[in-house]
Structures are given as structure tokens and as C-alpha cells.
């Protein structure tokens, strides 16, 4: 089973530095309350850590098909 991070965009990026806005975009987050599932790896965790005040996240297990 693959491990995933479920990330939800919870606070607005208005007035935040451009780097934080670009990080949200890189994670695929465009609108408030949008949720994405991304692979749990050091790169993703680093991006989440840099915008942890704007998102909530949790670890989830991806069920294998079949």
C-alpha cells in the first residue's frame, strides 16, 4: 500500500508572500477547502511544512486496486 498525504487548503493566501502562493499552486491547490492527495515523500512534506499555517493535512493509505 502506498502512503499518501491528504492536504486541504484551509486559510487564504491573500497578503502572503509570493513563495507561499507558488507553493500552494505547486501542490495543486487552487481554491479554499480543496483537497488533494499526493505521495508521501520528503519533497511534498517540505512544501507542506512551509505553508502549514494555510493547510491541514493527514496521512492516508491508498488501497491497491483488485
Protein Blocks (a to p, Z undefined) as FASTA:
>chain_A
ZZddddddfbdcehiafklmmmmmmnopabghiacdddddfklmmmmmmmmmmpccdddd
dddeZZ
